[in-house]
Amino acid sequence: MDETKVKSLIDRVIADRGGSFVVALAYVGDRLGLFRAMHGTGPLTSEALARKAGLNERYVREWLKGMVAAEYLEYDPGADAYSMTEEQGSVLADEASKTYLGGVFQLPMASFQHMPRFLEVFRDGGGLSYAELGDEIVEAHDRSHRSPFEHSLVQDWLPQVDGLEAKLHAGAEILDVGCGLGRSSLVMARAYPRSRVHGLDADPQAIRGARASAEEAGVDNLEYLNLPIGDLPPDAAYDFIFAFDCIHDMADPLGALKAIRGGLEPDGVFVWSELNASNDPLENRNPVGRMISAISPFHCLTVSLAYGGMGLGNMLGESGVRELAIQAEFSQCEKLPIKNALQQFFALRP
Ligand SMILES: C[S@@+](CC[C@H](N)C(=O)[O-])C[C@H]1O[C@@H](n2cnc3c(N)ncnc32)[C@H](O)[C@@H]1O
């Protein structure tokens, strides 16, 4: 036995175990408004923070110490006071910031609360449906993707698809498949007022939330369809169809891709994003790859299997995308030069 390898695995397990509790502690801070309460204020004692957030001081003090150890917050021993730097605030507290990640703790925590059911399906097969996973998962996806949709989609991603921006400014029919709470649909509707955006999602809970946000935003070139993509009417004809991080979750991804191809104008374009993982597990031995791979059974795989689906999982990678594009009879599938840590992007033509 190689003792160095044992030592390095032990270090990894300890770091992962610590990380799992840091995630839970950060989730508490996010849900109970502790990060927000610290943002933009000077140093605070645990008593002052507990008062400000309306929480129990003893728990707040322990939370603060855990967050300092995790390097999410700072501590001044002389004043016995805790603070949040500008950088920590931009990542953990400021929801509108480009670097905001404070919502990402929700997906693991909202998933793990179903552990007894996960153990059952691991044993017996089947899966946990969106309805069973509950409302918080919908919000968790939305908050995880808020920053890239608000700061990169229109500014950086779409300009990298040949000919797309000019047509969107001139006025085009857009379908945003698997839109969840509709953040990407709303961003596109605002950026391209002459275009008409149709967000589509099979989950009634997601569409209810998307419609409420659209109404609040007061946009009139945006509407939502609550149906599975496979039920897209045969006479649908969109100039652009988008599917962000959703095809692999579907019960029938191939059927979905065929419906998308059928729903495009002859010169239409389908922009498809998939997670930045490989179908070779050894290539996923990096921070992003291991995160994506570990999420798959708890979310992407189980939601597909819950509907009797093919259970693609989220590690199809570029080769899986290209294979499905051929099976769905797209004539072209081009990998886009968009640089993003979590997702890779493809443009497909019918
Ligand atoms: C991981 S979420 C992504 C949501 C959003 N696109 C984003 O990037 O934040 C996947 C979405 O696909 C939707 N979905 C799954 N199967 C679907 C289907 N057959 N037709 C339409 N939407 C579907 C789910 O309801 C869910 O909202």
The ligand as an SDF file (V2000), in Angstrom:
LIG
                    3D

 27 29  0  0  0  0  0  0  0  0999 V2000
  -31.9050   22.3160  -14.3180 C   0  0  0  0  0  0  0  0  0  0  0  0
  -33.3980   23.1310  -14.6550 S   0  0  0  0  0  0  0  0  0  0  0  0
  -32.8100   24.4570  -15.6940 C   0  0  0  0  0  0  0  0  0  0  0  0
  -33.6960   25.6470  -15.6510 C   0  0  0  0  0  0  0  0  0  0  0  0
  -33.1470   26.8670  -16.4310 C   0  0  0  0  0  0  0  0  0  0  0  0
  -33.0340   26.5970  -17.8490 N   0  0  0  0  0  0  0  0  0  0  0  0
  -31.8150   27.2940  -15.8640 C   0  0  0  0  0  0  0  0  0  0  0  0
  -30.7900   27.1160  -16.5440 O   0  0  0  0  0  0  0  0  0  0  0  0
  -31.8020   27.8070  -14.7180 O   0  0  0  0  0  0  0  0  0  0  0  0
  -34.1860   22.0470  -15.8510 C   0  0  0  0  0  0  0  0  0  0  0  0
  -35.5870   22.4770  -16.2590 C   0  0  0  0  0  0  0  0  0  0  0  0
  -36.0610   21.6280  -17.3060 O   0  0  0  0  0  0  0  0  0  0  0  0
  -37.4520   21.4360  -17.1210 C   0  0  0  0  0  0  0  0  0  0  0  0
  -37.8800   20.2360  -17.8680 N   0  0  0  0  0  0  0  0  0  0  0  0
  -37.5670   18.9470  -17.6140 C   0  0  0  0  0  0  0  0  0  0  0  0
  -38.1410   18.1440  -18.5290 N   0  0  0  0  0  0  0  0  0  0  0  0
  -38.8180   18.9510  -19.3850 C   0  0  0  0  0  0  0  0  0  0  0  0
  -39.5910   18.7120  -20.5740 C   0  0  0  0  0  0  0  0  0  0  0  0
  -39.7800   17.4810  -21.0500 N   0  0  0  0  0  0  0  0  0  0  0  0
  -40.1230   19.7730  -21.2250 N   0  0  0  0  0  0  0  0  0  0  0  0
  -39.9240   21.0340  -20.7510 C   0  0  0  0  0  0  0  0  0  0  0  0
  -39.2200   21.3170  -19.6290 N   0  0  0  0  0  0  0  0  0  0  0  0
  -38.6590   20.2850  -18.9700 C   0  0  0  0  0  0  0  0  0  0  0  0
  -37.5920   21.3100  -15.6140 C   0  0  0  0  0  0  0  0  0  0  0  0
  -38.9120   21.4940  -15.1740 O   0  0  0  0  0  0  0  0  0  0  0  0
  -36.6120   22.3720  -15.1290 C   0  0  0  0  0  0  0  0  0  0  0  0
  -37.2420   23.6010  -14.9500 O   0  0  0  0  0  0  0  0  0  0  0  0
  1  2  1  0
  2  3  1  0
  2 10  1  0
  3  4  1  0
  4  5  1  0
  5  6  1  0
  5  7  1  0
  7  8  2  0
  7  9  1  0
 10 11  1  0
 11 12  1  0
 11 26  1  0
 12 13  1  0
 13 14  1  0
 13 24  1  0
 14 15  1  0
 14 23  1  0
 15 16  2  0
 16 17  1  0
 17 18  1  0
 17 23  2  0
 18 19  1  0
 18 20  2  0
 20 21  1  0
 21 22  2  0
 22 23  1  0
 24 25  1  0
 24 26  1  0
 26 27  1  0
M  CHG  2   2   1   9  -1
M  END
$$$$
